[in-house]
Amino acid sequence: MSTLDKSDVEKIAFLARLGIDEQDIPEYATNLSNILDMVEQLDSVDTDGVKPMAHPLDAVQRLRADVVTESNDRENLQSHAPEVEQGLYLVPRVVE
């Protein structure tokens, strides 16, 4: 069982860039210690022979067909541009 003290909580808060009140430190220490205990408990479970899963419900993603659904509307879109050359938009030079 791991218990965190005041300096541990202050260091974690500093690394996480969190500002916490002095009176809240004991509660943070208790909560973080409980989290670490849970991680230790999970680490002690024997997972040998357990097949890794991408999703706990063995769900599969429905995929749509990879087909073009929009038409090429380049001419119409470029007709509104101030300057176009060979299918490319021309813009003023911004870097010298």
C-alpha positions as CSV (number, residue, x, y, z in Angstrom):
1,M,0.0,0.0,0.0
2,S,1.5,3.3,-1.1
3,T,0.7,6.5,0.8
4,L,1.6,9.9,-0.5
5,D,2.7,12.7,1.8
6,K,2.4,16.5,1.4
7,S,5.6,16.9,-0.5
8,D,4.5,14.2,-3.0
9,V,1.2,15.9,-3.7
10,E,2.9,19.3,-4.0
11,K,5.4,17.9,-6.5
12,I,2.6,16.2,-8.5
13,A,0.6,19.4,-8.5
14,F,3.7,21.3,-9.7
15,L,4.4,18.9,-12.5
16,A,0.7,19.0,-13.6
17,R,0.7,22.8,-13.3
18,L,-2.2,22.7,-10.8
19,G,-2.8,25.2,-8.1
20,I,-4.2,23.5,-5.0
21,D,-5.1,24.9,-1.7
22,E,-3.1,24.0,1.4
23,Q,-6.2,22.6,3.2
24,D,-7.0,20.3,0.2
25,I,-3.6,18.5,0.2
26,P,-4.7,15.7,2.6
27,E,-7.7,14.9,0.5
28,Y,-5.6,14.9,-2.6
29,A,-3.0,12.6,-0.9
30,T,-5.8,10.1,0.1
31,N,-7.3,10.1,-3.4
32,L,-4.0,9.7,-5.2
33,S,-3.0,7.0,-2.8
34,N,-6.2,5.1,-3.5
35,I,-5.6,5.4,-7.2
36,L,-2.1,4.0,-6.8
37,D,-3.5,1.1,-4.7
38,M,-5.9,0.3,-7.5
39,V,-3.1,0.3,-10.0
40,E,-1.1,-2.1,-7.8
41,Q,-4.2,-4.3,-7.5
42,L,-4.6,-4.3,-11.3
43,D,-0.9,-5.0,-11.8
44,S,-1.2,-8.1,-9.6
45,V,-3.8,-9.8,-11.9
46,D,-2.4,-12.7,-13.9
47,T,-3.0,-11.8,-17.6
48,D,-0.9,-14.6,-19.1
49,G,-2.9,-16.3,-21.9
50,V,-5.4,-13.4,-22.2
51,K,-5.8,-12.3,-25.8
52,P,-5.4,-8.5,-26.2
53,M,-8.5,-6.8,-27.4
54,A,-9.1,-3.5,-29.2
55,H,-12.6,-3.1,-27.7
56,P,-14.1,-4.8,-24.6
57,L,-17.3,-5.6,-26.5
58,D,-15.6,-7.1,-29.5
59,A,-17.3,-4.5,-31.7
60,V,-16.4,-3.9,-35.3
61,Q,-16.6,-0.6,-37.1
62,R,-18.9,-0.3,-40.0
63,L,-17.1,1.1,-43.0
64,R,-18.6,2.7,-46.0
65,A,-17.4,2.1,-49.5
66,D,-14.4,4.2,-50.6
67,V,-16.1,5.9,-53.6
68,V,-16.1,9.5,-54.8
69,T,-19.4,11.1,-53.8
70,E,-18.7,14.7,-54.9
71,S,-18.1,16.0,-58.3
72,N,-15.1,18.1,-59.4
73,D,-16.4,21.7,-59.1
74,R,-13.0,23.4,-59.6
75,E,-14.1,25.6,-62.5
76,N,-17.0,27.0,-60.6
77,L,-15.0,27.6,-57.4
78,Q,-12.1,29.2,-59.3
79,S,-14.4,31.5,-61.3
80,H,-14.9,33.6,-58.1
81,A,-11.1,33.9,-57.5
82,P,-9.3,37.2,-58.4
83,E,-6.5,35.3,-60.2
84,V,-6.1,31.7,-61.4
85,E,-3.4,30.2,-63.6
86,Q,-3.4,26.6,-64.8
87,G,-5.9,25.5,-62.1
88,L,-4.0,27.1,-59.2
89,Y,-5.0,30.1,-57.2
90,L,-2.6,33.0,-57.5
91,V,-2.0,35.1,-54.3
92,P,0.2,38.1,-53.5
93,R,3.7,37.4,-52.4
94,V,4.0,37.6,-48.6
95,V,7.7,36.5,-48.1
96,E,10.5,38.3,-49.8
